[in-house]
Every structure is written in C-alpha cells, then in structure tokens.
C-alpha cells in the first residue's frame, strides 16, 4: 500500500536520548499505542545487536539502523510499516557517517531524510562541523528536488529558529542552538521554498517546545526549545493534515513531533 491510497500517512520523529533507556521507560507500549506509519529516531546510542529483539525487530515494522562508530553515542533509526523502495544510510561523507546521523528513504511520492544534527558544543568548538553537516544535508535534499522529487527533512536540528521557538531567547543569544549562523541555515531552508510544517499550521503559537534541559525543573516550568522539525517541500503542503508537538510524552529530554499527510 502506498501513501497515495492511504487515508492518512503519519510520521513521527523523536530524539529518545538513548533507546535502551527509553525502552525501560515504556517505549514499546508507546509505540503500540501510537502505531505511526513511520518513526524516525535520533540519539539511539546503541548498536542494533545491543537491543532486545522486540526492539531491534518491532512487530509490524521494518527497522533500519545507522549507528555511530563510537559506542553509546549518536545514532539514528527508521522504523517503517511500508517498505521504502530504497534506503541509504548516511550522506556518503565519512566524517558525518561515522557518527550515525542520516537515513534516506524513498517512499515513491516523497523522499524522507531523517537526521540527527550535531550539537555545536558549549564552547562552540563543534559549530563549524555542525554547519558543514547542515550544508551537506541541504545539498542532498536539493539534489533530490532537482530530480523532481518531493522531500521531507525531519529530526533533531539542534537549533531554535526564532525567538518564539525558545523560552529565553535573550539569555541564549550566544548559546549554541540559537547562534545567528545556526538560525540563518533555517532561514536558507525556508528561502529555498521548504516549509516548517509546525509553523505552517501554528504560526503564532508560543510555548511550543520539543526539548527541555534536565535540570532546574525546566520541563515542569516549560522552559524549553523547539529544535525538532519537519521541513517539507511546498508540493506536499496540500496533503498536510496535522503537524504537532507531543510534550506529554515522557521518556526523554525531547518529546516526539509529528506530521500527518492525507
């Protein structure tokens, strides 16, 4: 069955901050309840062989894994009910791919790029690497568009776009995740015609965050950042039924974000 003849096609993206930890916190029950068509995971922080079998090979899903070489670090996964016609692990650049950051999946009427963008590091030492990754991912997306393909980019971008997208913008002007050059990349994405699906449907909604620090009661007080996204090419806009942030879902310092196509 293809997305064209489905009534709805629901995609979820979630930085689980360690999939084994999320598993212990009820991940499988959550998955059984939600039953998305596609689930993109970031910061898996495990090799597939380190996972319980029911997690490594979930019922009704085909799982693809792009782990990092370094143990307990980074890593992305794709759980999908529909078998993509083609799956590519990585961007073809060893510097990025050894960190397990990217999966590309072809669903026929669109190509999905799911990604875990680097953190710029508190001392900003990884900001150049982060920006290089951002350029490489956008180049891949643009290459697909040049072939006439519709594209969805999703994942943990590790960047809040505008002041509305974090609780304390003034205090974070010099914090990675809200640096001018990091935010400018999202400007470029939008200037090239991609749409921030959540903001398309919720242009003025405040207090909508997908990540909270693990200290100071940040989540309870909703002192957070919106750094997890679905970007879509404009040809998919007429199909968008929903784009949400699910802050009630626990188990990680991030919450899932969703996109539903009709």
Secondary structure, 3 states (H helix, E strand, C coil): CCHHHCCCEEEEEEECCCHHHHHHCCHHHHHHHHCCCEEEEECCCCCHHHCCHHHHCCCCCEEEEECCCCCCCCCEEEEECCCCCEEEECCCCHHHHCCCCEEEEECCCCEEEEEECCCCCCCCCCHHHHHHHHHHHHHHHHHHHHCCCCEEEEEECCCCCCHHHECCCHHHCCCCCCCHHHHHHHHHHHHCCCEEHHHHHCCCCCCCCCEECCCCCCCCCCCEECCEEEEECHHHHHHEEEEEEECCCCCCCECEEEEEEC
